[in-house]
Amino acid sequence: MLTLTSPVETWLHPVRAGWKLFALCVFTFALFSMEGIQALVLALAFVVVLQLPCGALFLRTAARLLWPLWPFVGIVLVWHLWIAAPAAGATVVLRLVAAVGAANLVTMTTRLTDMIAVIEWLARPLGRAGLSPRLIALAIALVIRFIPVLSVRALQLSEAWRARSPRRSRWPLLVPVTLAALDDADHVAEALRARGGAG
Amino acid sequence: MERSLTHIALFAALIAVLGLIPQITLAVGVPITAQSLGIMLCGTVLGARRGALAVVLFLVLVAAGLPLLSGGRGGLGVFAGPSAGFLVGFPVAAFVCGLIVERWRMAIGPAAFVGAVTGGIAVLYAFGIPVLAARLTEAQIAGMPLNRNMSLPLALAALYLPGDLIKAVLAALITRGVARARPGSLLSRSAAG
């Protein structure tokens, strides 16, 4: 499965994931306590400048990741113009784009394995409550493995539907899809137990 | 132990697969996706604890950088965006869905519907709307009464309400279908689970 990590190697890729996440937390916190349009423009410019050395392809991908924000940006601007507070609207939009842009930058320059290592490190205190890092890693691996399996199952069920009916497949199909997830869960649990258990 | 683990993992995968279903656009032009249906199903089928854990696992993978949210969104950016409150509310929503189905000993269909409406709509919106308000408006605009600030996020939420009501009905129907086909597999209602 594709991750959002950019295949274009940038100067940010070798930086430790933990440091990048820490920097992101500090930056986001600063962003939300910042007032004034100039400061926010500078913050947004900072996020853009960080990505400039990464090349055109990287920048284009970053822009595409920001694209889902445009309905919000549009609505916020229109609404703030309507209540005659354009400065507040600009503040909100700048802050939103800078925060999401910075977070996307960390996601795009950190490999999934590094990110999961950080998650396991963060989850260490849970070990005392009986949730060992091994179990979390196993659960993550199972999800990643079973997303394509369940997608194929859903596709097969929808094809079978179309073979029987001229109409498009609709929600009743989700009953067998859910049953497939339940059955697979039982089978995998048996397989795990047969191999000595998950604990 | 193994059974809990695999059910949590498989339902986390199910939420992701439901996010892949192309979104339908309602008459008002608001896209509705099957993803929050997956959140409701986690609660109504797996029960409160396992359902919530499945959703947490799903969100961990989204935060780690997998594009599993509907429309191929994912990564840390979605937690910085305007819908972050809804994402944080997802596990609580699944928990409440599950709690109602577990505790309320009535027919599974109506119980699942009440659970889905309470958890998947009331609780979820209680998390989502304040964050939406904080991200889309300034806390204080000079000469503006505070309650006017809520009108934009409330209007946005109202656009999604019809779709979410449809999804609550579907969640109830699907849960009833699952209960009929595999009474023992419905962990939210099985004593052994």
Interface residues (C-beta under 8 A of the other chain):
Chain A: M1 L2 T3 L4 T5 L24 T28 L65 L66 P68 L69 F72 I75 V76 W79 H80 I83 A85 A88 T91 V92 L96 A99 V100 G101 A102 A103 N104 V106 T107 M108 T110 L112 M115 I116 I119 L135 L138 A139 I140 L142 V143 I144 F146 I147 V149 L150 S151 A154 W171 P172 L174 V175 V177 T178 L179 A181 L182 D183 D184 A185 D186 V188 A189 E190 L192 R193 G197 A198 G199
Chain B: M1 E2 R3 L5 T6 H7 I8 A9 L10 F11 A12 A13 L14 A16 V17 L18 L20 I21 A34 L37 L41 V45 L57 F58 V60 L61 A63 A64 G65 L66 P67 L68 G71 R73 G74 G75 L76 G77 V78 F79 A80 G81 P82 R135 L136 T137 E138 I141 A142 M144 R148 L152 L156 L170 L173 I174 G177 V178 A181 R182 S185
